[in-house]
Amino acid sequence: MYAAVRRYGGVTDPAEAGRLVHEGFVPLMREVPGFVAYYWLDAGDGVMVSTSVFQDRAGAEESIARAADFVREHLAALLPNPPQVMAGEVVAFA
C-alpha cells in the first residue's frame, strides 16, 4: 500500500473547506484505481491534513495530481498556501 499526506496551512474557513472536500473531492478519490481510504483532518489553528491510501504507488501519485487540480479550481481562496506533500509506501498499519 502507498499513502499520500498533504498538510495545508493558513486555511481561511475549515468548515467550508471540509464541506467542499467531502462533496467534491472525496468522490474523485473513490474513482482512482486502487483506492483504499481518504481522510481530511482539521488539526486546528488553520491547519488541515489529508491522507489518501491506495493499493499502489500509481494511485497515490494520481491522488496528488487530482488534489492539486481540485484545490486550484475549487479551494484556492480557502487554502491560500501551497501544501506540504509527502508520499510513500505504507510499512506498518493496524
CYANA upper distance limits for C-alpha pairs under 8 A (distance plus 0.5 A):
  1 MET  CA     53 VAL  CA      7.51
  1 MET  CA     54 PHE  CA      6.20
  1 MET  CA     55 GLN  CA      4.90
  1 MET  CA     56 ASP  CA      5.91
  1 MET  CA     57 ARG  CA      7.97
  1 MET  CA     89 GLU  CA      6.42
  1 MET  CA     90 VAL  CA      5.89
  2 TYR  CA     53 VAL  CA      6.31
  2 TYR  CA     54 PHE  CA      5.82
  2 TYR  CA     55 GLN  CA      6.62
  2 TYR  CA     56 ASP  CA      5.99
  2 TYR  CA     57 ARG  CA      5.99
  2 TYR  CA     59 GLY  CA      8.39
  2 TYR  CA     60 ALA  CA      6.59
  2 TYR  CA     87 ALA  CA      7.77
  2 TYR  CA     88 GLY  CA      6.02
  2 TYR  CA     89 GLU  CA      4.80
  2 TYR  CA     90 VAL  CA      5.71
  3 ALA  CA     51 THR  CA      7.26
  3 ALA  CA     52 SER  CA      5.91
  3 ALA  CA     53 VAL  CA      4.86
  3 ALA  CA     54 PHE  CA      6.68
  3 ALA  CA     57 ARG  CA      8.41
  3 ALA  CA     60 ALA  CA      6.29
  3 ALA  CA     87 ALA  CA      6.05
  3 ALA  CA     88 GLY  CA      6.18
  3 ALA  CA     89 GLU  CA      6.86
  3 ALA  CA     90 VAL  CA      6.87
  4 ALA  CA     50 SER  CA      8.46
  4 ALA  CA     51 THR  CA      6.18
  4 ALA  CA     52 SER  CA      5.67
  4 ALA  CA     53 VAL  CA      7.13
  4 ALA  CA     60 ALA  CA      6.16
  4 ALA  CA     61 GLU  CA      8.11
  4 ALA  CA     63 SER  CA      7.98
  4 ALA  CA     64 ILE  CA      7.52
  4 ALA  CA     85 VAL  CA      7.67
  4 ALA  CA     86 MET  CA      6.23
  4 ALA  CA     87 ALA  CA      4.64
  4 ALA  CA     88 GLY  CA      7.17
  5 VAL  CA     49 VAL  CA      7.51
  5 VAL  CA     50 SER  CA      6.09
  5 VAL  CA     51 THR  CA      5.02
  5 VAL  CA     52 SER  CA      7.03
  5 VAL  CA     85 VAL  CA      6.31
  5 VAL  CA     86 MET  CA      5.67
  5 VAL  CA     87 ALA  CA      6.59
  6 ARG  CA     49 VAL  CA      6.08
  6 ARG  CA     50 SER  CA      5.69
  6 ARG  CA     51 THR  CA      7.11
  6 ARG  CA     83 PRO  CA      6.38
  6 ARG  CA     84 GLN  CA      6.06
  6 ARG  CA     85 VAL  CA      5.04
  6 ARG  CA     86 MET  CA      6.92
  7 ARG  CA     47 VAL  CA      7.58
  7 ARG  CA     48 MET  CA      6.48
  7 ARG  CA     49 VAL  CA      4.96
  7 ARG  CA     50 SER  CA      7.12
  7 ARG  CA     83 PRO  CA      5.73
  7 ARG  CA     84 GLN  CA      5.58
  7 ARG  CA     85 VAL  CA      7.11
  8 TYR  CA     47 VAL  CA      6.09
  8 TYR  CA     48 MET  CA      5.70
  8 TYR  CA     49 VAL  CA      6.58
  8 TYR  CA     79 LEU  CA      7.19
  8 TYR  CA     81 ASN  CA      7.31
  8 TYR  CA     82 PRO  CA      7.42
  8 TYR  CA     83 PRO  CA      5.19
  8 TYR  CA     84 GLN  CA      7.26
  9 GLY  CA     46 GLY  CA      6.35
  9 GLY  CA     47 VAL  CA      5.04
  9 GLY  CA     48 MET  CA      7.15
  9 GLY  CA     79 LEU  CA      7.79
  9 GLY  CA     81 ASN  CA      6.78
  9 GLY  CA     83 PRO  CA      7.61
 10 GLY  CA     46 GLY  CA      5.52
 10 GLY  CA     47 VAL  CA      6.82
 10 GLY  CA     79 LEU  CA      7.08
 10 GLY  CA     80 PRO  CA      7.09
 10 GLY  CA     81 ASN  CA      6.91
 11 VAL  CA     46 GLY  CA      5.11
 11 VAL  CA     47 VAL  CA      6.56
 11 VAL  CA     48 MET  CA      7.65
 11 VAL  CA     78 LEU  CA      6.03
 11 VAL  CA     79 LEU  CA      5.42
 11 VAL  CA     80 PRO  CA      7.37
 12 THR  CA     46 GLY  CA      7.14
 12 THR  CA     77 ALA  CA      8.18
 12 THR  CA     78 LEU  CA      5.52
 12 THR  CA     79 LEU  CA      7.24
 12 THR  CA     80 PRO  CA      8.42
 13 ASP  CA     17 ALA  CA      6.66
 13 ASP  CA     46 GLY  CA      8.38
 13 ASP  CA     78 LEU  CA      6.45
 14 PRO  CA     18 GLY  CA      6.51
 14 PRO  CA     42 ASP  CA      7.47
 14 PRO  CA     46 GLY  CA      7.48
 14 PRO  CA     48 MET  CA      7.97
 14 PRO  CA     78 LEU  CA      8.27
 15 ALA  CA     19 ARG  CA      6.77
 16 GLU  CA     20 LEU  CA      6.69
 16 GLU  CA     78 LEU  CA      8.47
 17 ALA  CA     21 VAL  CA      6.60
 17 ALA  CA     75 LEU  CA      7.46
 17 ALA  CA     78 LEU  CA      6.93
 17 ALA  CA     79 LEU  CA      8.42
 18 GLY  CA     22 HIS  CA      6.50
 18 GLY  CA     40 TRP  CA      7.74
 19 ARG  CA     23 GLU  CA      6.56
 20 LEU  CA     24 GLY  CA      6.07
 20 LEU  CA     25 PHE  CA      7.59
 20 LEU  CA     74 HIS  CA      8.38
 20 LEU  CA     75 LEU  CA      8.35
 21 VAL  CA     25 PHE  CA      5.17
 21 VAL  CA     26 VAL  CA      6.62
 21 VAL  CA     40 TRP  CA      8.33
 22 HIS  CA     26 VAL  CA      5.86
 22 HIS  CA     27 PRO  CA      8.33
 23 GLU  CA     27 PRO  CA      7.70
 24 GLY  CA     28 LEU  CA      7.53
 25 PHE  CA     29 MET  CA      6.93
 25 PHE  CA     67 ALA  CA      8.19
 25 PHE  CA     70 PHE  CA      7.48
 26 VAL  CA     30 ARG  CA      6.89
 26 VAL  CA     38 TYR  CA      7.72
 27 PRO  CA     31 GLU  CA      7.19
 28 LEU  CA     32 VAL  CA      7.50
 28 LEU  CA     66 ARG  CA      8.29
 29 MET  CA     35 PHE  CA      7.45
 29 MET  CA     38 TYR  CA      7.88
 29 MET  CA     63 SER  CA      7.12
 30 ARG  CA     35 PHE  CA      6.43
 31 GLU  CA     35 PHE  CA      7.91
 32 VAL  CA     59 GLY  CA      6.70
 32 VAL  CA     62 GLU  CA      7.69
 32 VAL  CA     63 SER  CA      7.88
 33 PRO  CA     59 GLY  CA      6.60
 34 GLY  CA     54 PHE  CA      5.65
 34 GLY  CA     55 GLN  CA      5.29
 34 GLY  CA     56 ASP  CA      6.97
 34 GLY  CA     59 GLY  CA      6.42
 35 PHE  CA     53 VAL  CA      6.99
 35 PHE  CA     54 PHE  CA      5.11
 35 PHE  CA     55 GLN  CA      7.00
 35 PHE  CA     59 GLY  CA      7.33
 36 VAL  CA     52 SER  CA      8.32
 36 VAL  CA     53 VAL  CA      5.80
 36 VAL  CA     54 PHE  CA      5.47
 36 VAL  CA     55 GLN  CA      7.10
 37 ALA  CA     52 SER  CA      6.44
 37 ALA  CA     53 VAL  CA      5.58
 37 ALA  CA     54 PHE  CA      7.53
 38 TYR  CA     50 SER  CA      7.79
 38 TYR  CA     51 THR  CA      6.17
 38 TYR  CA     52 SER  CA      5.01
 38 TYR  CA     53 VAL  CA      6.77
 39 TYR  CA     50 SER  CA      6.00
 39 TYR  CA     51 THR  CA      5.64
 39 TYR  CA     52 SER  CA      7.06
 40 TRP  CA     48 MET  CA      7.57
 40 TRP  CA     49 VAL  CA      6.31
 40 TRP  CA     50 SER  CA      4.93
 40 TRP  CA     51 THR  CA      7.13
 41 LEU  CA     48 MET  CA      5.96
 41 LEU  CA     49 VAL  CA      5.55
 41 LEU  CA     50 SER  CA      6.64
 42 ASP  CA     46 GLY  CA      8.45
 42 ASP  CA     47 VAL  CA      6.87
 42 ASP  CA     48 MET  CA      5.15
 42 ASP  CA     49 VAL  CA      7.16
 43 ALA  CA     47 VAL  CA      5.81
 43 ALA  CA     48 MET  CA      5.93
 43 ALA  CA     49 VAL  CA      7.46
 44 GLY  CA     48 MET  CA      7.76
 52 SER  CA     60 ALA  CA      7.33
 52 SER  CA     63 SER  CA      7.55
 53 VAL  CA     60 ALA  CA      7.22
 54 PHE  CA     59 GLY  CA      6.02
 54 PHE  CA     60 ALA  CA      6.28
 55 GLN  CA     59 GLY  CA      7.55
 56 ASP  CA     60 ALA  CA      7.29
 57 ARG  CA     61 GLU  CA      6.68
 57 ARG  CA     88 GLY  CA      8.12
 57 ARG  CA     89 GLU  CA      8.00
 58 ALA  CA     62 GLU  CA      6.58
 59 GLY  CA     63 SER  CA      6.70
 60 ALA  CA     64 ILE  CA      7.01
 60 ALA  CA     87 ALA  CA      7.72
 61 GLU  CA     65 ALA  CA      7.01
 61 GLU  CA     87 ALA  CA      8.48
 62 GLU  CA     66 ARG  CA      6.63
 63 SER  CA     67 ALA  CA      6.43
 64 ILE  CA     68 ALA  CA      6.81
 65 ALA  CA     69 ASP  CA      6.90
 66 ARG  CA     70 PHE  CA      6.54
 67 ALA  CA     71 VAL  CA      6.52
 68 ALA  CA     72 ARG  CA      6.64
 69 ASP  CA     73 GLU  CA      6.61
 70 PHE  CA     74 HIS  CA      6.19
 70 PHE  CA     75 LEU  CA      7.50
 71 VAL  CA     75 LEU  CA      5.00
 71 VAL  CA     76 ALA  CA      6.08
 71 VAL  CA     79 LEU  CA      7.86
 72 ARG  CA     76 ALA  CA      5.75
 75 LEU  CA     79 LEU  CA      6.34
 76 ALA  CA     80 PRO  CA      6.08
